[in-house]
Amino acid sequence: MTEIGLDESQNQTVAPGTFWRLMGYLRPHKGRLLVAFLLLGLATAADVLQPILVKIFIDQNLIPRHFPETPLVELGAGYLLLVLLTACFNVLQLYLFQVLALDIIQRLRVDLFDRVQTLALSFFDKTPVGVLVSRITNDTQSILDMFMSVLSTFVQNVAVLIGVMVAMFVLDVRLALYCLALFPVIFAVMWLYQKVTSPVFWATRQRVALINAKLNESLQGMGIIQAMRQEPRLRREFGEINEAHRRVRYRNTQLNGLLTRPLMEVIYLLTLMLVLGFFGLRSFSHVVNIGILYAFVSYLSRFFEPINNMMQRLNFFQTAMVSANRVFQILDNPSRRPMSEGDRAPTITRGEVAFEDVSFSYDGEKDVLEHISFTAKPGQTVALVGHTGSGKSSTINLLMRFYPVNRGRITIDGHDLREFQEEELRQKMGLVLQDPFLFVGDISSNIRLGDTQITDQEVKAAAEFVQADGFIQRLPGGYNAPIGERGATLSTGQRQLISFARTMAHNPTILVLDEATASVDTETEDAIQDALRRMRKGRTTIAIAHRLSTIQDADLILVLHHGKVVERGTHQQLLAERGLYHAMYLLQQGGSEDSA
Ligand SMILES: Nc1ncnc2c1ncn2[C@@H]1O[C@H](COP(=O)(O)OP(=O)(O)OP(=O)(O)O)[C@@H](O)[C@H]1O
């Protein structure tokens, strides 16, 4: 459905090479990884040696009515030392693996965030925000889990398995070979476990994704939910999804309870019987070595523990691979926002904007703009009017270089828009949107927008210019008044004025306005219109006008209809034409011909 798959829980495919690409992230940390593996090897060796000491004690010193003090103390101390060393090495290796994992994930998350910022806006048109948030948080988290626990568990447990096998072969080759025959059985059980639990595991993840989606919808639309009394419906729907989640989790728990421990326990007990039977039968013809018997029994229990550990993490491994696959899909996505082409890097000085026969389509099929041509001379205002969907915002999207021009060209001061450096465009072109976006912070940080060269005086001057200073001074904290998410604590008009001040503080040469349609009280409306007039003065302005009354003084008005310019001229000229503009104007004036 989307480029990266909307129904993420269903998308379980993993591209070949994903695992090794992920492992590639370990490369810069080779040194630390080597130390971690060394510690892991030492911990495993110290662990595997413990039963050997007991065996030596049993075989050489356990004689009835004899208390071998010195060997007992020595072997006891040796055993204790091995236990301590195992614990110390394990703590260190675990710590190293975890720090390594955190470093890698931090890198991956930042890389991903960087990449997302350079993606073309067309990508965001097709990808729901929730999916992207999930990529950057959940998916990187499951990769982190893999590096933190799955990888170290697998490596450690495989090391223990190898250590135990070596020790078994050293003790008794024939018996070790019998135990080796167990491997196919164990792998079969692991395969079975994976086969049975995998669908349930994915079903659980899918339910969690549904819960998140429902929560997202409910929380974002809380205003409308309360206003339309949708709470009972949403509560019921949320309850149903949760119930489905509970059921599938039950099933997961049942399967885990049945398959992991008990099944392995049965195999373990069968093997134990095999070993004891072997020694039993041997006792008829040979002297049984109790030390070896003890060591074997002890190794058997150490042998099954790692297998249990690995089995429990198989699904997490699979999840991490799917997550890594999705993360790499974003990193590899070819879509990029339009950047400067060529190395001429022109500058914007006068601010002359020209559209030369521009046509554009978002999807490559349907043109939403056709043959648009106009020129805005330095300091002039060109207004775009037209019904909804006529192409006004699309025109601005192209001018701001949010989307690349398909056909024709746009020039600024005679240079093709494609040639400008991003920095130059953003600095010299001020965009004011209908719905001003305020960042979490305070008033002054929202006006300054991270530009440390803008002084406090300039911030205040910009606010005064758009007449926002008055209400800002009245806020508790003034310019330092905190702003919550999206500026929810301010009124629409106040948010507008702050966004005007932000634009003015950066003193753009060209102003691009998407006039607000939100209704504010007359006083605020007057303040906004007055601010806009001051802002436009001396600046080339391209403005989308919803209320025709606000752009009567524009040098040129373009009337758009289905992506084409159907009328052009000044307010008076267009009224005289008695075409679409005239009809729209009459409609807005309440239908009276006289008012025109
Ligand atoms: N991001 C997009 N992806 C695909 N099609 C789009 C996109 N944005 C707009 N369109 C389509 O382009 C056409 C022109 O839309 P545009 O937003 O430019 O109109 P508008 O005149 O600004 O309308 P309004 O006054 O309602 O904002 C519409 O048919 C719309 O469906």
The ligand as an SDF file (V2000), in Angstrom:
LIG
                    3D

 31 33  0  0  0  0  0  0  0  0999 V2000
    0.3620   15.9770   -1.7750 N   0  0  0  0  0  0  0  0  0  0  0  0
   -0.4890   15.7120   -2.7670 C   0  0  0  0  0  0  0  0  0  0  0  0
   -0.4270   14.5440   -3.4390 N   0  0  0  0  0  0  0  0  0  0  0  0
   -1.2830   14.2930   -4.4560 C   0  0  0  0  0  0  0  0  0  0  0  0
   -2.2360   15.1460   -4.8720 N   0  0  0  0  0  0  0  0  0  0  0  0
   -2.3470   16.3280   -4.2320 C   0  0  0  0  0  0  0  0  0  0  0  0
   -1.4730   16.6710   -3.1590 C   0  0  0  0  0  0  0  0  0  0  0  0
   -1.8090   17.9010   -2.7250 N   0  0  0  0  0  0  0  0  0  0  0  0
   -2.8340   18.3020   -3.5040 C   0  0  0  0  0  0  0  0  0  0  0  0
   -3.1560   17.3720   -4.4130 N   0  0  0  0  0  0  0  0  0  0  0  0
   -4.1840   17.4700   -5.4500 C   0  0  0  0  0  0  0  0  0  0  0  0
   -3.8530   18.5650   -6.2700 O   0  0  0  0  0  0  0  0  0  0  0  0
   -4.9990   19.3110   -6.6330 C   0  0  0  0  0  0  0  0  0  0  0  0
   -4.7660   20.7850   -6.2690 C   0  0  0  0  0  0  0  0  0  0  0  0
   -4.6840   20.8780   -4.8520 O   0  0  0  0  0  0  0  0  0  0  0  0
   -4.1960   22.1960   -4.1110 P   0  0  0  0  0  0  0  0  0  0  0  0
   -3.9690   21.8330   -2.6870 O   0  0  0  0  0  0  0  0  0  0  0  0
   -3.0910   22.8120   -4.8540 O   0  0  0  0  0  0  0  0  0  0  0  0
   -5.4970   23.0900   -4.2430 O   0  0  0  0  0  0  0  0  0  0  0  0
   -5.8380   24.4620   -3.5070 P   0  0  0  0  0  0  0  0  0  0  0  0
   -6.3410   25.3750   -4.5730 O   0  0  0  0  0  0  0  0  0  0  0  0
   -4.6880   24.9300   -2.7090 O   0  0  0  0  0  0  0  0  0  0  0  0
   -7.0460   24.0240   -2.5850 O   0  0  0  0  0  0  0  0  0  0  0  0
   -7.4390   24.6070   -1.1080 P   0  0  0  0  0  0  0  0  0  0  0  0
   -7.9230   25.9870   -1.3190 O   0  0  0  0  0  0  0  0  0  0  0  0
   -8.5320   23.6940   -0.6810 O   0  0  0  0  0  0  0  0  0  0  0  0
   -6.2110   24.5170   -0.2730 O   0  0  0  0  0  0  0  0  0  0  0  0
   -6.1700   18.6760   -5.9070 C   0  0  0  0  0  0  0  0  0  0  0  0
   -6.8710   17.8930   -6.8570 O   0  0  0  0  0  0  0  0  0  0  0  0
   -5.5510   17.8100   -4.8670 C   0  0  0  0  0  0  0  0  0  0  0  0
   -6.3080   16.6390   -4.6910 O   0  0  0  0  0  0  0  0  0  0  0  0
  1  2  1  0
  2  3  1  0
  2  7  2  0
  3  4  2  0
  4  5  1  0
  5  6  2  0
  6  7  1  0
  6 10  1  0
  7  8  1  0
  8  9  2  0
  9 10  1  0
 10 11  1  0
 11 12  1  0
 11 30  1  0
 12 13  1  0
 13 14  1  0
 13 28  1  0
 14 15  1  0
 15 16  1  0
 16 17  2  0
 16 18  1  0
 16 19  1  0
 19 20  1  0
 20 21  2  0
 20 22  1  0
 20 23  1  0
 23 24  1  0
 24 25  2  0
 24 26  1  0
 24 27  1  0
 28 29  1  0
 28 30  1  0
 30 31  1  0
M  END
$$$$
